[in-house]
Amino acid sequence: MSFLLNAFGAGYMNNDFVFRGESVEHTLRFSQIDRLTFNRAHDRREALLYEQQAAQRFWQDARLYLPPSEQQILDSLGGALPLMRHYGAPTRLLDWTESPWIALYFTCASSPKKHGRILGFDRFHLTGAVDSQHKGQTQLASPRKFGEMHVPALLSSDPEELDDWIVCYHHVGPKFPRLMAQQGLFTLGSKPWLDHWETAQQYATRGLEILVRNDQKATCLRRLARMGITAASLFPDAGGVGQAINDDLYSRLNEGRIVSESDTD
């Protein structure tokens, strides 16, 4: 926490970097749709078909259950994929945040026996490098009309004809409370089965990867709570309140300890 405060507590770096908190050490940083189709679809073209079907089905079926404000988001420019991600539907988006403290919360809030990591990169370095090398392709990341949805044109492009790159994907239309609370944004890959972190490191010259040990997680949760960063603030609903109570009890009982198998049964 001292490192994060010194590096990002003030100054321009705080605005340039985006962060991701991972409660366990992943070998691949795939999007949810990629984790489902990898080694199951025959090739990237088939994986793209599954992705298109998932987006179309959410657009058709979820509308009945969405409040009017979120129906507006679903039909807004680029709003369909972030809303799908919000409700757990598989998309090509990978979650990031503008806040290192929120990333730290997600690193510590689960998998107490495992070491976690905070990942971060300079979004402007990434954008500049990707645009300069793939300028003819990055325009496909802008939302277009696909069927009845506003989604990136990448979802209708042949993935085998595209290079490997990612871009930061900001939802510029109406937002939902959780996206605002978590200061959220996303990365969007040019094709299925891209490791977003590995690809980001190829383009962003400024990046970081911070190990958070398992015996640090409870202490970090306690200190984040004093800053007002809890599940109740990040998930602004009754479920978030319940998780915040759970986090508080866990952190008070286990501060400075390595959680054992019996503690989590």
C-alpha positions, 0 to 999 in steps of 0.5 A, spaced: 500 500 500 505 504 501 508 503 494 501 504 491 501 511 495 507 513 493 507 511 485 500 513 484 497 517 490 499 524 486 501 526 479 500 524 472 501 517 473 495 516 477 491 518 471 495 514 465 495 507 468 489 502 469 489 496 473 487 489 474 486 485 481 487 478 480 486 474 487 490 468 484 496 468 479 493 466 472 497 463 467 492 466 461 489 473 462 483 471 457 476 474 457 470 470 459 468 468 452 475 466 450 476 461 457 469 458 454 471 457 447 479 456 448 481 448 446 473 447 445 472 451 438 475 448 432 478 455 430 477 463 431 472 463 426 468 458 430 469 462 436 467 468 433 460 465 431 459 463 439 461 470 441 456 473 436 450 468 438 451 470 445 451 477 444 445 477 440 441 472 445 443 477 451 440 483 446 434 479 445 432 475 452 435 480 457 431 486 455 425 483 458 428 483 465 432 490 465 429 496 468 428 502 463 435 505 464 439 499 463 434 498 456 437 505 454 444 502 456 443 496 452 441 500 445 446 506 446 453 506 442 457 501 445 453 499 451 451 492 449 458 489 451 459 492 458 452 491 460 453 483 458 459 483 462 455 487 468 450 481 468 456 475 467 454 474 460 460 472 456 464 477 452 471 479 449 472 484 454 476 484 460 475 488 466 480 493 469 479 499 473 482 506 474 484 506 481 489 502 484 486 501 491 480 498 487 484 493 484 487 491 490 481 490 493 479 485 488 486 482 489 484 481 496 477 479 497 477 472 495 482 466 495 485 467 501 490 461 501 493 464 494 497 469 492 494 475 488 497 480 483 495 487 481 497 488 474 497 495 471 499 499 464 500 506 461 493 506 457 496 512 453 503 508 451 498 502 449 494 506 445 499 510 441 503 504 440 497 500 437 494 506 433 501 507 430 502 500 428 495 497 426 492 504 424 488 501 419 485 496 424 483 499 430 477 503 427 474 496 428 474 497 435 469 503 435 462 501 436 458 499 429 451 497 428 451 489 428 444 486 427 440 491 432 446 492 437 451 497 437 458 493 438 465 493 436 465 492 428 471 486 430 465 482 432 463 481 424 470 481 422 474 475 420 479 474 426 484 471 421 485 477 417 487 481 423 493 482 427 494 481 435 492 487 439 488 490 444 485 497 446 482 500 452 474 500 451 471 505 455 463 505 455 461 513 453 454 512 454 449 512 460 453 508 465 450 503 471 452 504 478 457 498 479 461 501 473 461 508 476 463 505 483 468 501 480 471 506 476 471 501 471 473 500 463 475 494 459 480 492 454 478 489 448 482 484 443 482 484 436 480 477 435 479 471 440 484 467 444 488 473 446 492 474 452 490 481 454 496 482 459 501 479 455 499 483 449 499 489 453 506 488 455 508 488 448 505 495 446 505 499 453 512 500 455 510 502 462 507 497 466 507 493 473 506 487 476 505 487 484 505 480 488 500 480 494 502 475 499 496 471 502 498 473 509 497 480 506 490 480 504 486 481 511 491 487 513 489 490 506 482 489 506 482 492 513 486 498 511 482 499 504 475 499 509 478 505 512 478 508 506 471 507 504 473 501 499 469 495 501 464 491 497 458 495 499 461 501 496 463 497 489 457 493 489 452 498 491 446 493 493 444 489 498 449 483 496 455 488 496 453 490 504 452 482 505 459 481 502 462 487 506 460 484 512 463 478 511 470 481 508 470 485 515 469 479 519 474 475 515 479 481 516 479 482 523 479 474 525 485 473 520 489 480 519 497 478 518 495 470 518 496 465 512 489 462 512 489 454 512 484 449 509 480 449 515 479 456 516 475 456 509 471 450 509 
